[in-house]
Amino acid sequence: MTMTEPFGVYVHWPFCLAKCPYCDFNSHVRHGGIDHGDFVTAYLAELKHFATLAPGRVVSSIFFGGGTPSLMAPETVGAILDRIAELWTVAPDAEITLEANPTSVEAGRFAGYRAAGVNRVSLGVQSLDDASLKSLGRMHTSDEALAALAIAKLNFERVSFDLIYARQGQALPAWRDELTSALSHAHDHLSLYQLTIEPGTPFAALHASGALKVPDGEQAEAFYLLTQELCDSAGLPSYEVSNHARPGAESRHNLLYWRGHDYAGVGPGAHSRITQDDGKHAIAIRKSPEAWLEAVAVSGHGIEQAERLSPQNSADEYLLMGLRLAEGIDVTRLKAIDGRKLDGARLQQLEAQGLVKRTPGRLRATDTGRLVLDRLIVELAA
């Protein structure tokens, strides 16, 4: 790690208007409201602590995630951005992203976020079908989503939105029509996720009881391959398993994660990877918003767990994240982390099976390989 490598700051806003039944993120509903002032004070204090852990870095990207960051007041976003600029040098072309839900109330705040310094927005559309939105627990309609998208395009240079596919009862032709429509509205980036059943969610209970069925096996593969085909044709190829962009419009913040660079994460449930003199450290913040507020008030941060990653763990993490990318991994970087040299005979075998492709200095998973990425990583890490 050099001081010139990309460095990101992630800000987790843990609140939502309602909890979606498929979501296992650290998000909470507080019907009694929250004290924005207390939270702003805590974010500013925790950022100060992280600046002591990662001093002198140049911030290349900032990401407000959640939860629903578009429930934050624009003044809150502005205060956090100002503090980041006080503590670190923010690159003149830094990417500053805010996730938003496409309700009309939140869309009306977009001008305020732009004035605060946000230059990229990511909209949680999830579907362009109203019945599917209802079953996914979303609180907006497809018309509201498209209206919010139009407002976003007026306020921000860069706009992305998310869709979930391979939903219960969804047929392949219906997804073709929905994605074709989405691509006609796309700006420069799309995140397209197959519906996964996460443990502990309401969808997991329904799935276990047989009340919820999602495509799997060959059917799920067909959804994935159709997604790649349509996005390629539209000029938004995948640069990561679930992310598509026009060349040059990739999410810099997400690339920073997948390429194994450092980032500081603040707010309830946030995670960090910070390289210090003795190696890379993994840091986790306590999840409960109230417990986090209390901890920050006492000690200036809400860190619950911090451990130094072994070179082997760091290399495994780089392998795991990097092979999600279409560009693959830099084998020289991998070797620099823990001295690892990938097994030539095993690579040759995987290449013969059409799962990986080698080019000078790089190793990447093919489209077929990315369908069995977990297996591939186990093979390579062995």
N, C-alpha and C positions, 0 to 999 in steps of 0.2 A: 504493500500500500504506500502510495506517495501522496503528498499533500495536494498534488494537482489532479488526483483522481476525482471523479464525480462524488459529491456528498449530498445527501438529501435529508430533509426534515419532514417527518410525518406527524400530523396533528389529528388525534382521534376524538371526535365528538360523539359521545355514547348514547345520544337520545334519539328516539323515533316517535312519531305520532301513534304508530301501532307496530306490533311485532309480526313480521311475515312468517308463515308456517314452515318455510323451507330454510330459514336463516339461522345460522349458528354463530354469527358475529357477536361481538360484545356490544349489544344494543339494549336499551332499556326504555320503558314507557313511564313517564312521571305525570300523571293527570293533574297533580297539584301545582305544576309549574316548577321551574328551577330559578335559582338566583344567578343570572348571567354574570353579575359583578364578582361573586365568589369564584366562579369558574375562570373568568379572565385573570383574576389575581393568581390563581393556582397555575394556569398555563404559563404565565410570565415567569413565575418562580421556578417551575420545572425546566423551562427552557434555559434559564440561567445556570441551573445545575448541569445540564447536559453540555453546555458550552465549556464547562470546566473539564468534562470528560473527553471532549473532542475540540480542543482549541485550534484556532488558526485555519479552519477549513473554509473552502469557498463553496457556498451552497448553490448547487446547480438546479435543484428542484425542491418544491414544497408541495405537499399533498394533504388536503383536508378530507379525511375519510370518516366513515362511521359504521353504524348510526346514520343520522341524516344531518350532515353539516349545513345544509341549506335551511335548517332551523336556527342557525346562529345568526345573531344580528350582524349586519355588515360592519358595524363599529367593533365588534368582537374580533372579526377576521382581520380588520385593519390594525388593531392593537397587537395581535399576535405577529402579524407580518412586520410591524415596526420593531418589535422586540427581537425578532430573528435578525433583522438588518443591523440592530445595535450590537448583537453578540457575535455575529459572523459577517464575512463579506458575502453579499448575495451577488451572483454573477449577473451582469447586465441583461443577459438573455435567459435568465432563469425561468423554468416552466413552473407556473403556480396554478395548481388544479384544485377545484372544489367539486365534490360529489353533490348532486342535487336530486330531489324528487320532483317530478313534473306536475306539481299542483299549481293552480293559478296563483295562490298566495305567495308561494316560494319563488315562482318565476318572476313576480314583481320585484323581488329583491335583487335581480341579476345586475341591474345598473349600479346598485350599491356595492356589490362584490367587485365589479369591474373597477369602480373608483378606488376601492381599497387596495387593488393591485393584482387581483386574480386575473389570469389571462387564458385559462382553459377550464372548461366545465365538462363534467361527466354525468349524464342523466340516467337515472335508474328507470328506464322505460319498461323493460322486462317482457313486454308483449304488445303487439298491435291488435290483439283480439280481446274484446271487452269481457267475454265469458272467461277467458283464460286469466285475465287480470284479476277478476273476482276470485277465482279459485286459488290464485297465488297470494291472495290477501292484500293486493295493492289497492290504494285509495284513490286512484285516478282512472280516467277512461283513456282510450286510445286518442280521442280528439284532444283531450287536455294534454296528453303527452306530445302530440305533434305541435300544438300551440306553444308549449314550453320550449320545444326544440327550435321553433321559429324565433322566439324571443332570445334564446341563447345565441343563435347565429348572428343576431343584431348586435349583441353585446361583447362577444368573445371571438378572437381570431381562430381559436381551436375548440372544437366541440366533438364530444364522443357520446355514445349512448350504449346501454347494455340491453341485451335480450337473452331470455332463457328459452331453450328449445328442448326437444325430446320430452315434452310434457305428457301427462296422462291423456290418453285418447287422441294425441296429435298424430295425424297422418303425414306421410312424407310430402305429398302434393300440397297439403295445407301449409307446411313449413316453407316449401318452395315459394308459394305465393306471398307469405308473410315476409320472408327475407328479401324477396325481390322488391317489395314495397319499401322495406326498411332501407335497402341500398339506394333507392331513389331519393330518400330523405337524408342519407348519410352525408356528413361533412367531410371528415378526413380520417375518422377512427371509429371502429365498432368493437365492442366486447361481446362475444357470443358464447354463452355457457350452456353445456348440457346440464339438465336438471339432475343434481346429485342428492341422494338421501343422506342427510347429515345426522349423526347420532344425537339423541336428546331433543330433536325438534318434533313439532306436531306431525310433520310429514313422515318422520321415521316411525312413529306409532301407527299411523294409518297404513304405511307400507308393510309393517310387520303383521298387521291384522288382515292384510289382503285387500283393504279398501282403496289402496292407491297403488297403481301399477304404472311403471315407466318403461320405455323401451330399453332393452339391454342386448348384449351380444351383437349379432349381425345387424339387428335393427338399429341399435345405437350407432354402429359403425356407418350404416347407410346415411343416417342424419349428419354425422360428422363429415363424410366425404362430399355430400351434397353441399354442405356449408362451405367447404373449401372451394368447390367448383364455382359456385355462384359468386363468392367474394373475389376469387382470382379473375373471373370474367369482368367484374365491375372495377377492377384496378385497386382493390383493397386486399392484397394477399395476407395470409397469416404470418406474423413475425414471432408469434408465440402460440401455444396450443389453442388458447381461447381469444386471442387478440389480433385484430386485423387493422391495417392502416395503409394509406397511400404512402409510398416511399418518402421518408423524411418526416412523416407525421406520427411516428411511433411515440408512445408515452415514455418520455425520458425517465420519469420517476420509476415506473415499473421496470424499465430496462436496467436501472440502477440495482434493483433487487436481484433480478435474474442474472446479471453479470457479476454478482458477488461484491459489489461496492458497499461502502459504509453508509449508514443512515441513523439518525436519532429520531426515536419515536416518543412523543409525549401525549399525555392524556390517558384516561382509564383503559387498561388492556393493551396499550401500545407495546410494540417490541422494537428493539434496536440491535444493530450490529456495528460495533465501534472498535476499530483497531487502535491499540495502545502499544507501549513499548514491549510488553510481554505477550503480545498476540491479540487475536480478535476475541471480543467479548460479546456474549449474547445477554441482553438485558430485557426483562419483562416487568411491566407496570401492573400493579394490582387492578383488578377488573371492576370492582364495585365503585361507582362514581362517588358515593358518600365516603367510603373508606379511603379513596384516593384523595379527596379534598382534605380529609383529616390528616392523612400522612404528609401531604405537601405543606400544610399549615405548621406541622411540627418540625419537619426535617428538610423542607425545600424540595422534596421529590417524593414520588410514590413507588419507587423501585421495590419490587417484591422478590425478585430473583436476578442474580447476576453471576455468570460463570464464564471463565475463560475457555474458549473452545480449543480442543487439541488440534494440531495441524491436520490430523486424519479427519476429524469431524468437519473442519472448515473445507477440506477438499471434497468430502462427500456431499456437503451442502452445495458447493459450487457445481459439482457434477449434476446433482438433482435439479437445481434451478436452471443451469445453463443449457441442459439438453431439452428444456421446454422451448427454447428459442430456435427459430429457423436457422439462425447463424451458428448455432451450436456453441461449443466451448473452445477456448484457446488452450491448447495442450501445454504450451509453455507456461501459462499462468497456473494451470493445474499442478504442474511439476514444481513450480516455485512455492506453492502452498505447503506441500508435504513431501516433496521429492518423488512423487508418484510417476511411474512410467506405466502406461496402460499396456496390458498383455497383448502383444502383436498377434499371436495365434488366435486369441479370442476375438480381436477386432476383425481379423480376416474372415472368421466364421460368421460373425454378425453382418459383415459387409456382403458376404455371399448369400445370406438370407434376405438381403435387401432392407435391413433394419437401420444401418448406419452408412454414412458416406464420409470418406476421409479426403481432405484437401490439405495442401501444405500448411502445417501449424494449427489445423482446426479439425474437430470431429463434430458431426451433427447427426441427429436422428432424422431419418427419412419420414415422409408422411406415414408410411406403414409402421415405422419404428415408433412414431409418436402415439400410435394407437395402443401400443403395448409398452409405454414408457416405464412403468413401474418394474416390469420384468427386465427391461433393458438396463436400467440403473443397477439393479441387483447383480446382473451379469458383469457389468463394468466395474462395480465397486468391489467385487469378490477378489 
